[in-house]
Amino acid sequence: MATTIKLQDTSHVIGRRSRLEDYWLTNGFTDFYKNFAGGRKVPVAAIKNVHQLEDFKRHFQLNAIGFGNWVTQEDRYNYVTALFLAFYDIDKILQFKSNIGLNGKVGISFGARGHGGALAHFEPSTYIINLTRYVDNPDIDKKQRFIYSGGAGCVAHEYGHALDYYFGNYIEPDMYNASLSGGDSTRMTLEQRGSFRQAMDDVMNAIIWKEIGKTPSAYYKRLKENANTDYYLSRCEIFARAFEKYIQYKLHKKGIKNTFLTTSKYIEEIYLTDKEMYYVAKHMDELIIGMRKVVNYVGKVK
């Protein structure tokens, strides 16, 4: 059920439950977020940290969390809890010590910044990841709409963009490429300098080429056959899809499923197969290891 109580309306008395927590315990909301967890018991931290958005922001070092006018308190509760679990899981792979927000650079918006009908998008100018609210359709059960529509399942993809542009802008800036991957370019190869850009090129070359400069990979041939616009062939989108597949692939090896973090949104031909990811993963591992060293350096992102 919805309520007019603000999500961030909590008690300032240390050690006591917040008024919002008291409300949940006596009235409560429908727990849609549990359906993203793959049958796991949701960590207590995922519940405790949504009671006060400042605690959530601090935990993951985010810039901001925002909501659109049509996102109810029940929606906020479920979206924020699902997001906490998504970040909790992705950090099992990235090992950024919860610094998912890159020291306050990355922000999250739910249902507030629509973009051309997209389910989700990342804004390089603001570093905000925007997740669309579920669709309004009274003929479909809200649980189904919440789980299967809107930006649910897009978090890993958009976070891949955030890493791509953050490291391309701030760690190894290049006047021609704001991202490590090459952004909207559809070129199959790039000439780049810098350890992170070369590590990214190793990832991209493993995805695109069977023999660099001579024979495209089976994946890239399949992608070209099924891509009806250059959007699917842009280097930043190829990387973001590979990154979300990588997170899914790595979590699967740990026996973890999180469909709020990553769910295939395109036809299967657009994605790497598990066999293809096996060969790409070692290059992605090297890129992430390098990023991890920067993110975790004395607990600060430089």
Backbone as CSV, one residue per row, in Angstrom:
resi,resn,N_x,N_y,N_z,CA_x,CA_y,CA_z,C_x,C_y,C_z
1,MET,0.842,-1.189,0.000,0.000,0.000,0.000,0.877,1.238,0.000
2,ALA,0.399,2.303,-0.586,1.169,3.537,-0.655,0.983,4.347,0.615
3,THR,1.893,5.275,0.830,1.814,6.134,2.004,2.399,7.486,1.670
4,THR,2.023,8.487,2.407,2.561,9.823,2.176,3.811,10.076,3.007
5,ILE,4.175,9.116,3.883,5.382,9.278,4.683,6.596,9.250,3.763
6,LYS,7.519,10.187,3.922,8.696,10.273,3.080,9.664,9.152,3.402
7,LEU,10.321,8.624,2.371,11.254,7.536,2.554,12.381,7.921,3.496
8,GLN,12.833,9.188,3.420,13.956,9.616,4.244,13.531,10.153,5.615
9,ASP,12.250,10.065,5.964,11.760,10.590,7.241,12.085,9.601,8.352
10,THR,13.224,9.792,9.032,13.665,8.862,10.060,14.000,9.593,11.341
11,SER,14.049,8.824,12.420,14.396,9.387,13.720,15.878,9.718,13.773
12,HIS,16.220,10.781,14.492,17.615,11.154,14.652,18.182,10.621,15.960
13,VAL,17.390,9.832,16.677,17.840,9.273,17.943,18.611,7.991,17.659
14,ILE,19.905,7.994,17.944,20.739,6.845,17.658,20.261,5.646,18.476
15,GLY,20.180,4.496,17.777,19.829,3.268,18.483,18.339,2.987,18.509
16,ARG,17.507,3.907,18.037,16.069,3.671,18.020,15.603,3.465,16.592
17,ARG,14.498,2.712,16.447,13.944,2.523,15.120,13.396,3.826,14.586
18,SER,13.453,3.972,13.244,12.881,5.152,12.612,11.366,5.055,12.588
19,ARG,10.703,6.191,12.407,9.243,6.187,12.294,8.810,5.415,11.061
20,LEU,9.618,5.514,10.001,9.273,4.782,8.800,9.393,3.278,9.035
21,GLU,10.435,2.862,9.751,10.579,1.446,10.054,9.401,0.956,10.893
22,ASP,8.981,1.750,11.863,7.809,1.392,12.660,6.578,1.233,11.775
23,TYR,6.465,2.117,10.783,5.322,2.029,9.876,5.369,0.726,9.085
24,TRP,6.553,0.376,8.577,6.674,-0.861,7.814,6.327,-2.070,8.671
25,LEU,6.770,-2.056,9.908,6.548,-3.202,10.767,5.082,-3.391,11.127
26,THR,4.314,-2.299,11.126,2.907,-2.398,11.510,1.966,-2.411,10.298
27,ASN,2.379,-1.819,9.197,1.547,-1.784,7.991,2.226,-2.501,6.829
28,GLY,3.373,-1.957,6.431,4.193,-2.626,5.434,3.804,-2.363,3.996
29,PHE,4.744,-2.713,3.129,4.545,-2.654,1.688,4.688,-4.061,1.131
30,THR,4.212,-4.267,-0.075,4.430,-5.542,-0.744,5.897,-5.636,-1.146
31,ASP,6.534,-6.748,-0.825,7.970,-6.907,-1.049,8.260,-7.436,-2.455
32,PHE,8.095,-6.583,-3.461,8.377,-6.999,-4.841,9.853,-7.309,-5.036
33,TYR,10.709,-6.610,-4.315,12.147,-6.731,-4.532,12.661,-8.158,-4.322
34,LYS,11.981,-8.937,-3.491,12.437,-10.295,-3.211,12.437,-11.178,-4.454
35,ASN,11.618,-10.808,-5.428,11.522,-11.618,-6.640,12.745,-11.468,-7.544
36,PHE,13.601,-10.501,-7.268,14.819,-10.324,-8.052,15.977,-11.144,-7.492
37,ALA,15.818,-11.683,-6.291,16.951,-12.258,-5.560,17.228,-13.724,-5.853
38,GLY,16.475,-14.325,-6.767,16.736,-15.707,-7.143,16.498,-16.707,-6.033
39,GLY,15.542,-16.391,-5.141,15.207,-17.313,-4.069,16.107,-17.232,-2.858
40,ARG,17.081,-16.317,-2.892,17.989,-16.174,-1.741,17.330,-15.430,-0.596
41,LYS,17.863,-15.637,0.603,17.476,-14.812,1.723,18.158,-13.461,1.560
42,VAL,17.392,-12.405,1.561,17.942,-11.071,1.342,18.740,-10.633,2.569
43,PRO,19.987,-10.181,2.391,20.808,-9.755,3.536,20.115,-8.677,4.363
44,VAL,20.277,-8.755,5.668,19.656,-7.777,6.562,20.086,-6.365,6.198
45,ALA,21.346,-6.211,5.786,21.855,-4.882,5.431,21.052,-4.252,4.305
46,ALA,20.521,-5.076,3.424,19.745,-4.553,2.301,18.452,-3.910,2.765
47,ILE,17.949,-4.337,3.897,16.733,-3.751,4.450,17.065,-2.547,5.319
48,LYS,18.044,-2.694,6.183,18.373,-1.632,7.135,18.779,-0.344,6.438
49,ASN,19.521,-0.449,5.324,20.079,0.742,4.705,19.102,1.508,3.827
50,VAL,17.900,0.994,3.598,16.933,1.765,2.826,16.078,2.640,3.726
51,HIS,16.194,2.481,5.030,15.369,3.286,5.935,15.788,4.749,5.925
52,GLN,17.008,5.005,5.558,17.509,6.368,5.492,18.406,6.474,4.265
53,LEU,17.961,7.258,3.295,18.700,7.341,2.037,20.123,7.844,2.215
54,GLU,20.354,8.676,3.206,21.710,9.149,3.445,22.624,7.984,3.832
55,ASP,22.087,7.022,4.578,22.872,5.836,4.923,23.187,5.020,3.673
56,PHE,22.206,4.898,2.803,22.385,4.169,1.547,23.459,4.843,0.705
57,LYS,23.345,6.145,0.527,24.331,6.896,-0.249,25.722,6.731,0.331
58,ARG,25.824,6.843,1.638,27.121,6.754,2.310,27.721,5.367,2.150
59,HIS,26.875,4.348,2.253,27.361,2.968,2.167,28.043,2.700,0.831
60,PHE,27.422,3.177,-0.265,27.972,2.926,-1.603,28.666,4.150,-2.204
61,GLN,28.801,5.226,-1.423,29.486,6.452,-1.846,28.889,7.015,-3.146
62,LEU,27.563,7.093,-3.156,26.839,7.620,-4.308,26.720,9.134,-4.233
63,ASN,26.480,9.747,-5.380,26.258,11.188,-5.432,24.856,11.541,-4.956
64,ALA,23.853,10.819,-5.463,22.457,11.145,-5.141,21.558,9.986,-5.530
65,ILE,20.377,9.950,-4.926,19.308,9.035,-5.316,18.054,9.874,-5.480
66,GLY,17.460,9.835,-6.659,16.292,10.660,-6.927,15.110,9.847,-7.425
67,PHE,13.910,10.434,-7.298,12.681,9.758,-7.696,11.785,10.708,-8.481
68,GLY,11.065,10.151,-9.443,10.076,10.925,-10.173,8.815,11.107,-9.356
69,ASN,7.949,12.005,-9.823,6.731,12.336,-9.087,5.767,11.169,-8.954
70,TRP,5.844,10.202,-9.882,4.887,9.103,-9.887,5.435,7.840,-9.229
71,VAL,6.579,7.953,-8.564,7.157,6.816,-7.853,6.675,6.865,-6.408
72,THR,5.761,5.964,-6.066,5.145,5.974,-4.735,6.138,5.533,-3.664
73,GLN,5.732,5.660,-2.410,6.596,5.220,-1.314,6.834,3.709,-1.381
74,GLU,5.824,2.948,-1.753,6.006,1.507,-1.918,7.014,1.230,-3.028
75,ASP,6.911,1.984,-4.129,7.858,1.826,-5.236,9.274,2.155,-4.776
76,ARG,9.408,3.254,-4.031,10.731,3.679,-3.562,11.353,2.607,-2.673
77,TYR,10.552,2.105,-1.770,11.021,1.055,-0.861,11.549,-0.134,-1.649
78,ASN,10.783,-0.578,-2.649,11.186,-1.747,-3.428,12.360,-1.460,-4.353
79,TYR,12.345,-0.312,-5.013,13.442,0.025,-5.926,14.762,0.195,-5.176
80,VAL,14.719,0.908,-4.062,15.954,1.150,-3.318,16.487,-0.149,-2.710
81,THR,15.611,-0.997,-2.198,16.055,-2.265,-1.630,16.638,-3.159,-2.724
82,ALA,15.975,-3.210,-3.883,16.484,-3.997,-5.002,17.826,-3.453,-5.475
83,LEU,17.965,-2.125,-5.466,19.220,-1.508,-5.894,20.340,-1.821,-4.904
84,PHE,20.029,-1.776,-3.610,21.042,-2.127,-2.618,21.548,-3.546,-2.879
85,LEU,20.630,-4.472,-3.104,21.022,-5.855,-3.345,21.829,-5.975,-4.644
86,ALA,21.462,-5.194,-5.669,22.199,-5.209,-6.934,23.639,-4.745,-6.726
87,PHE,23.814,-3.641,-5.991,25.158,-3.140,-5.717,25.931,-4.101,-4.803
88,TYR,25.223,-4.679,-3.848,25.818,-5.672,-2.942,26.382,-6.841,-3.746
89,ASP,25.632,-7.279,-4.773,26.056,-8.412,-5.596,27.155,-8.030,-6.588
90,ILE,27.029,-6.885,-7.226,28.032,-6.514,-8.227,29.395,-6.302,-7.570
91,ASP,29.377,-5.885,-6.299,30.649,-5.678,-5.612,31.323,-6.993,-5.254
92,LYS,30.587,-8.088,-5.277,31.207,-9.396,-5.108,32.166,-9.686,-6.264
93,ILE,31.887,-9.103,-7.421,32.733,-9.304,-8.596,33.765,-8.185,-8.722
94,LEU,33.325,-6.941,-8.584,34.228,-5.815,-8.766,35.197,-5.651,-7.595
95,GLN,34.732,-5.965,-6.387,35.538,-5.815,-5.168,36.035,-4.380,-5.002
96,PHE,35.096,-3.457,-5.115,35.389,-2.032,-4.946,35.210,-1.578,-3.494
97,LYS,35.064,-2.503,-2.590,34.863,-2.188,-1.168,33.677,-1.245,-0.964
98,SER,32.596,-1.534,-1.691,31.335,-0.780,-1.636,31.426,0.613,-2.253
99,ASN,32.567,0.979,-2.824,32.693,2.301,-3.443,32.138,2.284,-4.870
100,ILE,30.896,1.857,-4.989,30.265,1.748,-6.301,30.046,3.139,-6.922
101,GLY,29.816,4.133,-6.075,29.590,5.490,-6.563,30.846,6.239,-6.930
102,LEU,32.014,5.587,-6.821,33.296,6.216,-7.178,33.469,7.547,-6.462
103,ASN,33.372,7.451,-5.134,33.518,8.629,-4.259,32.571,9.769,-4.617
104,GLY,31.300,9.411,-4.748,30.286,10.442,-4.934,30.122,10.943,-6.343
105,LYS,30.609,10.203,-7.326,30.458,10.645,-8.720,29.166,10.128,-9.349
106,VAL,28.821,8.885,-9.097,27.671,8.235,-9.745,26.404,8.449,-8.923
107,GLY,25.322,8.807,-9.597,24.016,8.958,-8.966,22.988,8.050,-9.620
108,ILE,21.854,7.872,-8.952,20.784,7.000,-9.446,19.472,7.767,-9.452
109,SER,18.705,7.588,-10.512,17.396,8.216,-10.615,16.366,7.169,-11.014
110,PHE,15.253,7.131,-10.300,14.169,6.200,-10.605,12.977,6.962,-11.170
111,GLY,12.623,6.671,-12.396,11.405,7.230,-12.974,11.357,8.734,-13.021
112,ALA,12.520,9.393,-13.146,12.532,10.849,-13.074,13.105,11.528,-14.305
113,ARG,13.861,10.796,-15.126,14.581,11.430,-16.222,14.454,10.559,-17.467
114,GLY,13.225,10.458,-17.995,12.973,9.638,-19.167,13.824,10.055,-20.348
115,HIS,14.135,9.084,-21.203,15.036,9.365,-22.316,14.623,8.561,-23.536
116,GLY,13.847,9.166,-24.412,13.550,8.583,-25.706,12.971,7.183,-25.677
117,GLY,12.190,6.863,-24.669,11.573,5.550,-24.606,12.493,4.451,-24.098
118,ALA,13.736,4.793,-23.727,14.675,3.789,-23.226,14.250,3.296,-21.849
119,LEU,14.536,2.029,-21.562,14.223,1.470,-20.248,15.165,2.026,-19.192
120,ALA,16.366,2.381,-19.619,17.364,2.965,-18.728,18.405,3.664,-19.590
121,HIS,19.102,4.610,-19.014,20.215,5.221,-19.726,21.182,5.855,-18.743
122,PHE,22.402,6.023,-19.208,23.450,6.671,-18.428,23.769,8.015,-19.066
123,GLU,23.889,9.055,-18.226,24.197,10.396,-18.721,25.670,10.706,-18.439
124,PRO,26.514,10.714,-19.458,27.924,11.025,-19.236,28.159,12.425,-18.679
125,SER,27.240,13.342,-18.933,27.415,14.719,-18.462,27.165,14.861,-16.968
126,THR,26.348,13.966,-16.399,26.005,14.049,-14.970,26.403,12.815,-14.181
127,TYR,26.729,11.741,-14.880,27.032,10.445,-14.265,25.844,9.899,-13.483
128,ILE,24.648,10.196,-13.973,23.432,9.658,-13.383,22.959,8.457,-14.192
129,ILE,22.681,7.367,-13.491,22.056,6.200,-14.094,20.560,6.331,-13.880
130,ASN,19.817,6.374,-14.962,18.377,6.575,-14.907,17.649,5.263,-15.202
131,LEU,16.826,4.838,-14.279,16.043,3.616,-14.445,14.570,3.985,-14.563
132,THR,13.947,3.562,-15.641,12.550,3.895,-15.898,11.626,3.138,-14.942
133,ARG,10.570,3.801,-14.534,9.552,3.163,-13.685,8.796,2.112,-14.492
134,TYR,8.246,1.139,-13.793,7.435,0.103,-14.440,6.251,0.730,-15.190
135,VAL,5.701,-0.001,-16.132,4.612,0.518,-16.961,3.306,0.575,-16.166
136,ASP,2.453,1.517,-16.542,1.113,1.605,-15.962,0.149,0.807,-16.822
137,ASN,-0.359,-0.259,-16.275,-1.340,-1.080,-16.990,-2.170,-1.836,-15.952
138,PRO,-3.345,-1.315,-15.614,-4.163,-1.936,-14.563,-4.612,-3.350,-14.904
139,ASP,-4.480,-3.748,-16.179,-4.881,-5.097,-16.564,-3.811,-6.135,-16.249
140,ILE,-2.614,-5.659,-15.870,-1.512,-6.558,-15.527,-1.178,-6.376,-14.057
141,ASP,-1.020,-7.466,-13.349,-0.697,-7.430,-11.926,0.552,-6.580,-11.685
142,LYS,0.518,-5.766,-10.633,1.644,-4.865,-10.369,2.946,-5.633,-10.155
143,LYS,2.877,-6.766,-9.516,4.089,-7.566,-9.304,4.754,-7.883,-10.632
144,GLN,3.981,-8.287,-11.615,4.535,-8.612,-12.928,5.107,-7.368,-13.608
145,ARG,4.401,-6.251,-13.478,4.880,-5.005,-14.087,6.170,-4.546,-13.427
146,PHE,6.242,-4.669,-12.110,7.411,-4.208,-11.372,8.638,-5.041,-11.730
147,ILE,8.453,-6.341,-11.868,9.575,-7.240,-12.119,10.034,-7.206,-13.574
148,TYR,9.078,-7.120,-14.511,9.414,-7.350,-15.910,9.374,-6.117,-16.806
149,SER,9.043,-4.966,-16.265,9.025,-3.776,-17.125,9.858,-2.665,-16.505
150,GLY,10.047,-1.605,-17.249,10.864,-0.497,-16.760,12.341,-0.846,-16.748
151,GLY,13.087,-0.169,-15.887,14.538,-0.317,-15.873,15.080,-1.477,-15.076
152,ALA,14.210,-2.288,-14.492,14.682,-3.468,-13.758,15.487,-4.360,-14.692
153,GLY,16.671,-4.753,-14.253,17.533,-5.608,-15.063,18.595,-4.866,-15.844
154,CYS,18.592,-3.534,-15.749,19.509,-2.714,-16.546,20.685,-2.146,-15.746
155,VAL,20.756,-2.428,-14.465,21.752,-1.770,-13.608,23.182,-2.076,-14.046
156,ALA,23.499,-3.346,-14.291,24.862,-3.707,-14.672,25.255,-3.068,-15.998
157,HIS,24.340,-3.058,-16.955,24.605,-2.448,-18.263,24.959,-0.970,-18.115
158,GLU,24.138,-0.245,-17.370,24.371,1.198,-17.223,25.605,1.475,-16.358
159,TYR,25.873,0.604,-15.398,27.075,0.801,-14.597,28.330,0.547,-15.427
160,GLY,28.228,-0.350,-16.401,29.331,-0.541,-17.345,29.654,0.753,-18.078
161,HIS,28.609,1.471,-18.486,28.823,2.786,-19.116,29.509,3.744,-18.145
162,ALA,29.071,3.730,-16.892,29.649,4.647,-15.899,31.146,4.399,-15.734
163,LEU,31.547,3.141,-15.640,32.972,2.825,-15.523,33.733,3.238,-16.779
164,ASP,33.159,2.948,-17.915,33.775,3.276,-19.207,34.069,4.770,-19.309
165,TYR,33.075,5.591,-18.979,33.235,7.043,-19.108,34.023,7.647,-17.943
166,TYR,33.893,7.067,-16.757,34.653,7.625,-15.634,36.155,7.468,-15.877
167,PHE,36.551,6.259,-16.226,37.981,6.027,-16.430,38.490,6.712,-17.701
168,GLY,37.614,6.871,-18.685,38.008,7.569,-19.899,38.098,9.071,-19.732
169,ASN,37.329,9.607,-18.785,37.321,11.052,-18.545,38.334,11.495,-17.500
170,TYR,38.455,10.702,-16.437,39.202,11.167,-15.272,40.520,10.437,-15.013
171,ILE,40.614,9.198,-15.423,41.830,8.440,-15.139,42.786,8.481,-16.318
172,GLU,42.271,8.275,-17.517,43.088,8.405,-18.733,42.344,9.255,-19.758
173,PRO,42.261,10.549,-19.505,41.526,11.424,-20.428,42.169,11.485,-21.804
174,ASP,41.318,11.576,-22.800,41.760,11.685,-24.191,40.847,12.687,-24.877
175,MET,41.408,13.653,-25.563,40.598,14.711,-26.165,39.666,14.191,-27.257
176,TYR,39.944,13.022,-27.774,39.120,12.484,-28.859,38.107,11.445,-28.385
177,ASN,38.364,10.807,-27.250,37.478,9.755,-26.752,37.200,9.962,-25.274
178,ALA,35.983,10.354,-24.945,35.618,10.570,-23.542,35.494,9.265,-22.783
179,SER,35.300,8.169,-23.498,35.205,6.858,-22.860,36.417,6.022,-23.237
180,LEU,36.669,4.982,-22.472,37.758,4.068,-22.815,37.448,3.273,-24.068
181,SER,36.180,2.922,-24.229,35.783,2.002,-25.295,35.804,2.627,-26.684
182,GLY,35.613,3.928,-26.767,35.495,4.580,-28.070,34.120,5.158,-28.309
183,GLY,33.264,5.100,-27.303,31.961,5.758,-27.357,31.075,5.282,-28.488
184,ASP,30.507,6.224,-29.215,29.545,5.908,-30.277,30.201,5.412,-31.556
185,SER,31.521,5.396,-31.605,32.213,4.923,-32.803,31.849,3.471,-33.101
186,THR,31.701,3.166,-34.380,31.442,1.781,-34.790,32.685,1.157,-35.431
187,ARG,33.823,1.824,-35.287,35.068,1.281,-35.832,35.414,-0.020,-35.120
188,MET,35.952,-0.958,-35.879,36.281,-2.259,-35.306,37.611,-2.233,-34.565
189,THR,38.464,-1.275,-34.880,39.726,-1.118,-34.156,39.970,0.364,-33.888
190,LEU,40.692,0.622,-32.801,41.101,1.984,-32.459,42.570,1.973,-32.077
191,GLU,43.223,3.100,-32.269,44.598,3.252,-31.803,44.566,4.153,-30.576
192,GLN,44.881,3.584,-29.422,44.785,4.329,-28.175,46.056,4.163,-27.345
193,ARG,46.304,5.134,-26.496,47.446,5.082,-25.598,46.947,5.089,-24.157
194,GLY,47.735,4.467,-23.286,47.369,4.414,-21.876,47.031,2.996,-21.471
195,SER,47.375,2.623,-20.259,47.191,1.240,-19.815,45.724,0.822,-19.761
196,PHE,44.845,1.723,-19.324,43.419,1.374,-19.259,42.809,1.282,-20.647
197,ARG,43.207,2.185,-21.525,42.679,2.146,-22.894,43.172,0.905,-23.635
198,GLN,44.405,0.511,-23.380,44.907,-0.705,-23.996,44.221,-1.940,-23.418
199,ALA,43.968,-1.910,-22.113,43.242,-3.027,-21.491,41.820,-3.113,-22.051
200,MET,41.191,-1.952,-22.261,39.863,-1.944,-22.874,39.937,-2.467,-24.305
201,ASP,40.971,-2.070,-25.040,41.114,-2.566,-26.413,41.284,-4.081,-26.437
202,ASP,41.970,-4.633,-25.443,42.107,-6.091,-25.368,40.735,-6.745,-25.205
203,VAL,39.882,-6.132,-24.383,38.516,-6.637,-24.213,37.754,-6.539,-25.533
204,MET,37.793,-5.355,-26.134,37.032,-5.127,-27.368,37.529,-6.015,-28.508
205,ASN,38.829,-6.171,-28.605,39.373,-7.023,-29.670,38.980,-8.478,-29.469
206,ALA,38.927,-8.926,-28.216,38.506,-10.299,-27.932,37.045,-10.513,-28.315
207,ILE,36.256,-9.451,-28.211,34.835,-9.525,-28.572,34.649,-9.470,-30.089
208,ILE,35.364,-8.569,-30.735,35.115,-8.250,-32.147,35.870,-9.148,-33.122
209,TRP,37.072,-9.572,-32.743,37.946,-10.247,-33.697,38.226,-11.700,-33.345
210,LYS,38.315,-12.525,-34.371,38.901,-13.859,-34.257,40.390,-13.740,-34.512
211,GLU,40.725,-12.981,-35.553,42.113,-12.634,-35.876,42.122,-11.133,-36.145
212,ILE,42.777,-10.387,-35.271,42.702,-8.929,-35.291,43.086,-8.364,-36.654
213,GLY,42.172,-7.557,-37.191,42.406,-6.903,-38.472,42.145,-7.765,-39.682
214,LYS,41.841,-9.038,-39.451,41.654,-9.945,-40.586,40.296,-10.650,-40.563
215,THR,39.997,-11.325,-39.469,38.780,-12.135,-39.413,37.924,-11.745,-38.217
216,PRO,36.709,-11.237,-38.454,35.804,-10.909,-37.330,35.419,-12.163,-36.567
217,SER,35.068,-11.988,-35.314,34.615,-13.112,-34.494,33.228,-13.569,-34.935
218,ALA,32.882,-14.783,-34.537,31.540,-15.292,-34.824,30.498,-14.389,-34.191
219,TYR,30.808,-13.879,-32.992,29.873,-12.982,-32.318,29.643,-11.714,-33.129
220,TYR,30.718,-11.101,-33.609,30.565,-9.846,-34.335,29.819,-10.061,-35.649
221,LYS,30.058,-11.170,-36.301,29.306,-11.483,-37.528,27.818,-11.617,-37.198
222,ARG,27.533,-12.313,-36.116,26.136,-12.490,-35.700,25.497,-11.162,-35.324
223,LEU,26.280,-10.324,-34.652,25.789,-9.008,-34.248,25.434,-8.168,-35.472
224,LYS,26.297,-8.146,-36.461,26.043,-7.361,-37.673,24.816,-7.860,-38.423
225,GLU,24.626,-9.156,-38.409,23.466,-9.733,-39.097,22.158,-9.346,-38.425
226,ASN,22.196,-9.141,-37.115,20.972,-8.888,-36.359,20.786,-7.441,-35.928
227,ALA,21.806,-6.609,-36.110,21.712,-5.201,-35.707,20.999,-4.405,-36.785
228,ASN,19.869,-3.811,-36.425,19.135,-3.013,-37.411,19.501,-1.527,-37.358
229,THR,20.327,-1.148,-36.388,20.836,0.226,-36.319,22.286,0.172,-35.833
230,ASP,23.005,1.284,-36.061,24.395,1.360,-35.605,24.511,1.369,-34.082
231,TYR,23.413,1.626,-33.410,23.422,1.632,-31.944,24.023,0.340,-31.398
232,TYR,23.627,-0.790,-31.956,24.100,-2.079,-31.468,25.569,-2.311,-31.779
233,LEU,26.099,-1.582,-32.783,27.485,-1.758,-33.202,28.417,-0.718,-32.594
234,SER,27.871,0.253,-31.871,28.721,1.267,-31.247,29.577,0.609,-30.169
235,ARG,30.805,1.060,-30.060,31.751,0.398,-29.172,31.329,0.467,-27.698
236,CYS,30.761,1.598,-27.288,30.353,1.699,-25.880,29.210,0.750,-25.561
237,GLU,28.320,0.523,-26.532,27.207,-0.407,-26.292,27.677,-1.857,-26.335
238,ILE,28.617,-2.155,-27.216,29.190,-3.504,-27.235,29.844,-3.799,-25.896
239,PHE,30.576,-2.808,-25.365,31.224,-3.023,-24.069,30.190,-3.173,-22.956
240,ALA,29.178,-2.316,-22.915,28.185,-2.368,-21.836,27.449,-3.705,-21.831
241,ARG,27.120,-4.230,-23.002,26.460,-5.537,-23.072,27.406,-6.642,-22.616
242,ALA,28.679,-6.515,-22.991,29.668,-7.506,-22.562,29.876,-7.436,-21.051
243,PHE,29.861,-6.223,-20.501,30.048,-6.051,-19.061,28.891,-6.672,-18.290
244,GLU,27.661,-6.425,-18.724,26.526,-7.013,-17.997,26.547,-8.531,-18.104
245,LYS,26.946,-9.043,-19.268,27.063,-10.493,-19.434,28.164,-11.045,-18.527
246,TYR,29.252,-10.309,-18.422,30.372,-10.695,-17.556,29.926,-10.793,-16.100
247,ILE,29.183,-9.793,-15.635,28.686,-9.806,-14.251,27.758,-11.002,-14.047
248,GLN,26.868,-11.222,-14.978,25.942,-12.357,-14.903,26.709,-13.679,-14.888
249,TYR,27.705,-13.776,-15.752,28.535,-14.981,-15.894,29.295,-15.264,-14.603
250,LYS,29.890,-14.235,-14.009,30.679,-14.388,-12.786,29.790,-14.721,-11.586
251,LEU,28.636,-14.065,-11.499,27.724,-14.347,-10.391,27.171,-15.764,-10.480
252,HIS,26.911,-16.206,-11.701,26.404,-17.574,-11.890,27.388,-18.595,-11.332
253,LYS,28.677,-18.340,-11.513,29.702,-19.240,-10.985,29.688,-19.275,-9.464
254,LYS,29.166,-18.219,-8.853,29.045,-18.154,-7.400,27.673,-18.634,-6.923
255,GLY,26.841,-19.055,-7.874,25.508,-19.523,-7.528,24.543,-18.406,-7.202
256,ILE,24.792,-17.206,-7.756,23.976,-16.031,-7.453,23.236,-15.572,-8.701
257,LYS,21.959,-15.277,-8.527,21.150,-14.713,-9.607,20.504,-13.430,-9.109
258,ASN,20.607,-12.374,-9.899,19.985,-11.103,-9.520,19.422,-10.462,-10.790
259,THR,18.128,-10.582,-10.982,17.511,-10.108,-12.221,17.214,-8.615,-12.200
260,PHE,17.411,-7.943,-11.080,17.343,-6.480,-11.079,18.662,-5.909,-11.561
261,LEU,19.738,-6.612,-11.273,21.073,-6.199,-11.687,21.277,-6.423,-13.180
262,THR,20.913,-7.587,-13.657,21.109,-7.889,-15.076,20.078,-8.887,-15.593
263,THR,19.367,-8.468,-16.617,18.417,-9.301,-17.342,18.521,-8.938,-18.813
264,SER,18.601,-9.929,-19.666,18.721,-9.670,-21.098,17.523,-8.871,-21.594
265,LYS,17.805,-7.745,-22.253,16.750,-6.867,-22.752,16.639,-6.897,-24.277
266,TYR,17.583,-7.570,-24.926,17.573,-7.651,-26.375,17.437,-9.117,-26.790
267,ILE,17.345,-9.350,-28.093,17.318,-10.729,-28.581,18.652,-11.388,-28.250
268,GLU,18.665,-12.696,-28.091,19.851,-13.384,-27.601,21.043,-13.246,-28.535
269,GLU,20.803,-13.027,-29.824,21.908,-12.894,-30.772,22.769,-11.661,-30.507
270,ILE,22.225,-10.687,-29.771,22.940,-9.441,-29.485,23.987,-9.646,-28.384
271,TYR,23.855,-10.726,-27.629,24.740,-10.971,-26.491,25.786,-12.039,-26.797
272,LEU,26.898,-11.963,-26.068,27.878,-13.038,-26.087,27.267,-14.287,-25.455
273,THR,27.600,-15.438,-25.987,27.199,-16.689,-25.354,28.145,-16.966,-24.180
274,ASP,27.795,-17.929,-23.344,28.673,-18.289,-22.234,30.034,-18.762,-22.748
275,LYS,30.035,-19.511,-23.847,31.292,-19.997,-24.419,32.131,-18.825,-24.910
276,GLU,31.507,-17.856,-25.548,32.235,-16.678,-26.014,32.737,-15.844,-24.843
277,MET,31.916,-15.720,-23.802,32.332,-14.964,-22.625,33.518,-15.619,-21.931
278,TYR,33.612,-16.922,-21.998,34.738,-17.635,-21.392,36.063,-17.081,-21.906
279,TYR,36.136,-16.784,-23.198,37.370,-16.271,-23.794,37.540,-14.771,-23.570
280,VAL,36.433,-14.062,-23.428,36.501,-12.611,-23.195,36.785,-12.312,-21.726
281,ALA,36.338,-13.186,-20.832,36.374,-12.916,-19.386,37.780,-12.653,-18.867
282,LYS,38.773,-13.343,-19.388,40.134,-13.142,-18.871,40.626,-11.725,-19.181
283,HIS,40.200,-11.158,-20.299,40.566,-9.784,-20.629,39.763,-8.798,-19.783
284,MET,38.494,-9.115,-19.570,37.669,-8.271,-18.698,38.217,-8.321,-17.272
285,ASP,38.668,-9.485,-16.838,39.271,-9.607,-15.504,40.427,-8.631,-15.336
286,GLU,41.295,-8.559,-16.339,42.463,-7.687,-16.264,42.052,-6.219,-16.201
287,LEU,41.037,-5.850,-16.969,40.536,-4.475,-16.942,39.974,-4.142,-15.558
288,ILE,39.182,-5.041,-15.009,38.563,-4.805,-13.694,39.616,-4.772,-12.596
289,ILE,40.611,-5.626,-12.669,41.680,-5.616,-11.672,42.382,-4.263,-11.658
290,GLY,42.642,-3.713,-12.838,43.262,-2.392,-12.913,42.373,-1.314,-12.339
291,MET,41.098,-1.361,-12.663,40.143,-0.390,-12.125,40.052,-0.508,-10.607
292,ARG,40.046,-1.736,-10.112,39.939,-1.978,-8.679,41.088,-1.316,-7.928
293,LYS,42.290,-1.389,-8.469,43.449,-0.794,-7.814,43.288,0.709,-7.655
294,VAL,42.699,1.346,-8.667,42.475,2.790,-8.591,41.373,3.115,-7.592
295,VAL,40.266,2.411,-7.689,39.109,2.669,-6.821,39.450,2.435,-5.358
296,ASN,40.245,1.412,-5.105,40.552,1.046,-3.713,41.817,1.702,-3.175
297,TYR,42.445,2.533,-3.962,43.702,3.156,-3.529,43.453,4.063,-2.325
298,VAL,43.907,3.671,-1.178,43.708,4.375,0.072,42.234,4.734,0.242
299,GLY,41.354,3.884,-0.312,39.917,4.120,-0.156,39.410,5.292,-0.945
300,LYS,40.206,5.807,-1.873,39.806,7.005,-2.612,39.935,6.774,-4.107
301,VAL,39.051,7.424,-4.858,39.181,7.477,-6.314,39.855,8.797,-6.632
302,LYS,40.965,8.729,-7.304,41.714,9.957,-7.617,41.199,10.591,-8.890
